[in-house]
Amino acid sequence: MAPDGTSKTGHNQPGRVAGRHFLQIPGPTNVPDRILRAMDAPTMDHRSPAFGRLGLACLEGMKTIFKTEKGRVFIYPASGTGAWEAALVNTLSAGDRVLMVQTGHFALLWKKLAERLALVPQFIDTDWRVGADAAAAEIEATLAADTAGAIKAVCVVHNETSTGCTTDVAAIRRAIDAAHHPALLMVDTISSLASIDYRHDEWGVDVTVGGSQKGLMLPPGLSFTAVSDKAMALNEKAGLPRSFWSWEEHAGPNATGYFPYTPATNILYGLEAAIDMLHEEGLENVFARHDRHAEATRRAVRAWGLEVLCREERNYSSSLTAVMMPEGHSADGLRAKIRDAFDMSLGNGLSRLADRVFRIGHLGDFNDLTLMGTLAGIEMGLGLAKVPHKKAGVAAAMEYLAATARA
């Protein structure tokens, strides 16, 4: 690179971009400095008494985040996909039927994983603009008709990251109970845990799947399963092969804070800090903060004259908002304009929504001014990309945030 900023061939090359990158995808989310500092420590002996204390703090702390006192939590050095697999292989056998609801891209991926494991998914489709509770009546009817008990589990995504639609999990539990069916209830909370109210015990969930890189404010690298006594009992009868994911292998060492393999020690340092931060703010305050930022975002979208993908108010997500593009306009083109002009990343459309929507993440370590910077970047980007809109979204969100700010 020459002193004048050109390459040896004479072409201009991008130099340093001032300020921080705005990572406003629906995860991974921004990692707070406190968590980064917690992780920036020497790796300890994972067989030492000090590690046992750390492991227990994380395992017991995660029970409070899932809101389970009766069940137990298992932690894996893996993405959420690993926890999906752990949920299935620890409870089911080849040929078992699982009832799933296609609410979006990630529900579809969970189904494909089940097929690879020689399970037999029975898929209830939606238009991807609602939560799985829209299919509650069909779930109940399907289970009621299954008098032989061939369906062993009902699997739903609590917050579908590809669409911004949240499912009423309690409604799914009621549908299972109304059918008097013994199927397990499994729920994916990867983009809702620690962002949207979730109650593993109260809602009668048997296996809850979670990940580190969203509401928990950590880097990618940890996944979780919260497990009911009923699911744990079925673990003994499950016929699918498992080793790394085995709850039985974890249960013994976990009792004293240890793991059956070398754990992701430094991310566990961060997890302990994240749990502390969530409780210092108070989980109910965390949820209310996410609710408020989501409402401000939706007000901005409507003021721009654009449409929120999620059609039903009861299913609105507090983690992210998926925005539909006007006909003939490219969501990926808009995202590229915003990335290049303002150094901000937005989520892309996935599967059938490719290039049709962009997704605004407003979860994790996030405040009013972060949201206003995000929305300002989008409003300016809409202009640069020549997307038809009204220049009123930022003002609408700002008015709402100012009116609802703590005095």
N, C-alpha and C positions, 0 to 999 in steps of 0.2 A: 504494500500500500504506500503510495506516494504521500508527501506531506500535505498536498492539496486535496486529499481524500479520494483520489482516483486510483484505480488499479494500475498495474504495469501495462495493461493494454489500453489505458486511457478512459475506461468506462467508470462512471460514478458507482460507488459501492455504498450500501447503507451503513451508516456509522452507528454510534451509540444512540439509543433512544432514551431520553431523559424521563425521570419519574418511574413509577412502578407499573407493571403490566396489570390491566384489569382482567382478572380471570373470572368471568361471569358465566361460565358454563355450569350446568347442574351437578358438578362434581367431576374430578376432584376440586375441592374448594381451597380457599386461601388458608394457610396454616399460620396461626397467631405466633408472634414472637415468643411468648411464654412457652408454648409447646416446642418450638424450634430449640429454645435454650435447654429445655428439659431433655431433649433428645441428643443435644450436643454434650455428651458426657462419656467417659470411658465405659466400654462394655464390661459388665461385671461377670463373675463366675456364675453360670446359670445353675450350679449345684450348691451355691453358698446359702447360708441362712438369710442374707440380705435379699437374695433373689426370691426366696420363698415368701418373704414379706411383700415384695413387689407383686409377685404373681397373685397372691391372695387379695391384695388391694384391687387389682384389675378385675379378677374374676368376680369378687363380691360387688365391686363398684358397678360392673356392667349389669348385674341383676337389678340395681336401682334404676338404670337407664331403660331397661326393658320393662320395668315395673313387674318383676316377678319375685315373690318370696318363696313360693312352693317349688319352683323349678330350678334347674342349674344351667349354667352358661359354659360353652366351650369356645375357645379362641384358637384360631388357625393363622399361620403366616401365609395368607392367600387373599385373593380378590373375592368379591361376593360370589363369583361363580363357584369357588370352592365350597362356600357355605351352602349353596344350592345343592351341590352334589352330596355334601355331608347329610343334609336333611333327608334326602331320598335313600341313600345307601344304608343308613343306620336304622331305617324303619320298614323297608319294603323288600319284596322279592321279585325276581324276574317274572314277567307276565301279569303283575298286579296292575289294575286299572287305576289311574289318577284323573280326577276331574279338575280341569283347569279352565280359566276364563281368559280369552285373548283380548286383553285391554290395551296392548301395545307391543312394542319391539321386545321389551325385556320379558314379558309373559311368554312371548313366542320363543325366545332363547331358552327359557326354563323348560318349555315343552320339548324342544329339540334335545336338550340334555337328557331329559327323561327317556326319550326314545333311544338314545345311544346306550342307556343303561338297561335296555330290554324291558322297560316298563311300557304300558299301553295308555297313553294320554287320551282322554275324551275331552275335546275342546269345544267350549261355548264361545261363539264369536260375538264381537261388538263392533261398532263403527269407530272405535278408538277415541270417542269423545265423551266417554262416561267411565265410571269406576265399575268394578266387578259387582257391586251391590245392585246395579241395574239388572243383573242376571240372577238375583236372589231367588225369584220365583221358579226360574228354570233349574237352578241348583236344587231347590227343594223337591221339585217334581222328578228330576233325574234320580235323586237319591231314594225317594219314596218308591220309585219303580224298580230299584235295585234290591229286590227282596233277598237275593242270594248273597248280598254283601261283597260283590266283586270289586266295587270301588273302595280302595283302601285309604285314599287321601283326597282332600280338596285343597288345591294350591292356588293362592291369589297373590297379587302384588298390591301392597298397601298404597304405595305412591308410584305410579307408572312414570318413570323418568322421561320417557319418550313423548308423553302427551300432556303432562301436568294435570292428571286426573287422580284423585285420591279415593280409595275404597272405604266404605263404612264396614269395618271388619266385624263389628258386633252384629250387623245385619246378616253376614255370612254365617256366623255362629248360630243365629236364630233359625236360619234356613236348615242347617244341618240338624239342629235339635228338633225342629218341627217335623222333619222326616224320620225321626227316631233312628238315625243311622250312626253306626260306630266309626265312620271314617275320621281319620286325623284331619285337623285343620293346620295347614302350613301357610305362613305369610312371609313375603319378602318385604323387609323394611329398609332396604339399602339406601334409598334416597329420602326416607322419612324419619329414621331413628334419630332422636335428639333434635329434631326440627318440628315434627308434628306429633301431637299427643298420641301415645301408643300404650296399650295396657295388656300385656301378655296374659296375666292371670285373669283379670276381670273379664276379658273377652273370650276366654276359653280357648286360647291358641295352644296348639301342641308343639309346634316347632316354628320359631321365628328366626329369620335369616337377616343378618346385618353386615355392614361394611364400615371401614374406618374413615374413608376419604370424603365424607359429605358432612352430615350434621355433627359428627364427632371431631371435625376440624383437624384431622390427622392426614398424613400422606397416605396414598394407597399402600396396602400391604398386610392389613389384618382383616379377618372376617370372623363372624360370630354365629353360633346357633344357641338360642334359648330353648330349653327342652322341658316339656311337662313330664310328670311321673308316668302318664299313659304312654307317651312316646318312648320313654326310657325303657319301660317294660317290654314294648314291642321290639326293642333293639335286640333282645335275646333270640327272637324268632326270625328276624330279618335274614333273608337269604342272599342278598347282593354282596359281592366281595368288597371288602374294605380293609384298609390297613392304616394309611396316613390319616384318614377321616374318622377312624373308629372312636366312638364315644367311650366304649369300654376301655380302650387303651389310654384315653385321657383321664378317665374318672379317678383312677388310683393316684397318679402323681398330682392331679389338680387338687386333691383333698388337702395337700400341704403347700400348694402354690407353685408346683413344678409342672413340667411338661414332658411327654414321652420322647421328645426330640429337642434339638437345639432351637430355642424360641427366638423370635425377632425382638431381642432384648431392648434395643434403643427405641423401637416404636412403642414398646410397653412403657418405657419411661414417659413418652408423650401421652399414652393413653391414660396413665394415672393423673397427669396434669389436666388432660381434657375433662375427665370425670370431675375433678375438683372444680374446674372452671364452670362447668354446667351447674353444679350444685351451689356454687357461690352466687351465680345469677339467679338460680331457682328454676327448676324445669318448667313450671307454669309460666314464668316470665319469659323463658326462652321460646315457648310455643306462642305466647302472645306477641312477641317481637316478630316472629316469622309471619304470623297472621297479618300483622299490620303492614309489613313490607310487601306482602303479596297483594293486599288490597290496594295499596298505593300503586303498585305496578299495573294491576288491572285497570285502574282509573286512567293511568297514562295511555294504555293501549286503546281504550275506548275513545279517549280524547284525540288520539291520532286518527281515529276513524278506522282502525283495524279491528280484527276479531280474535278473541281468545279461543284457542282450540277447544278447551273443556267447555261443554255445552251446559252442564247442570251446575247450578250454584253449590249444591250440597257436595259436589265432587271437586271443587276448586282446590288446587294444591297450594300449600304455603311454602313449599320448597322451591318451586319454579313456575314459570308461566310460559306456555308454548303459544306463539303468535302466528296466525295464518297470514300468508302473503296475499295481496290482491292478485287476481288472475293475470297471468302473463308476466309476472315479476318473480325474480329468482331470489330465494332466501339465501342461498349460498353466495350469490353475487353481493347481496347486502352485507352479509357477514364479512366477506373479503374487504369491502370498502371500509367497514368499521375497524377491522383489524389493522389495515394498512394506514388509515388516517389517524386513528386514535389509540392504537395499541391495546385493543380490547378484544377478548375472545367471547363469543356467544355460542350456545349449543346449536348443533345442526339438526336437521330433520333426519329421522331414521326409518328404514324400510319403506313402507308405503307413504311416509311423510317426507321422503328425501326431497330437498330443494323447495318444499312447500311451506315449511314452518321454520322459524328460528326460536330458540329457547333461551330464556333469561333465567339464570340461576340467582336466587336471592336467599341463600341458606348458609349456615355455618357462622363464622365470625364476621358479622355483617351489620352495618349501622345505617342511619339515615343518609349521611353524606356519601357513603359508598353507593347507596341506591341512586341518589341524585346524580352522581357522576356517571353511573351506568346508563340511566335513562337519558341524560344529556348526550352521551355518545351515540345512543341509538337514534335520537331525534335528529342530530346532525347527520348521521349516516343515512337516514331515510332521504334527506335532502340531496346528499351527494349521489345516492343511487337512483334518484329521480323516481322514488316510490310515492304514489299519490298518498298524501296524508295532510292533516292539519297540524300546525305548529303549536299544539296546545297540551301535549302529553306531560312535559316536564312541569308546566305550571299547575296542571291538575294534581299531579303527585305531590308537588311541593305544598300546595294548599292543604291537602289531606294530612300530610305529615306535620305541618305546622299546627293544624287544629287539634291533632291527637298527641302532640309531644308532651312529655312530662314537664310540668312547670318547674 
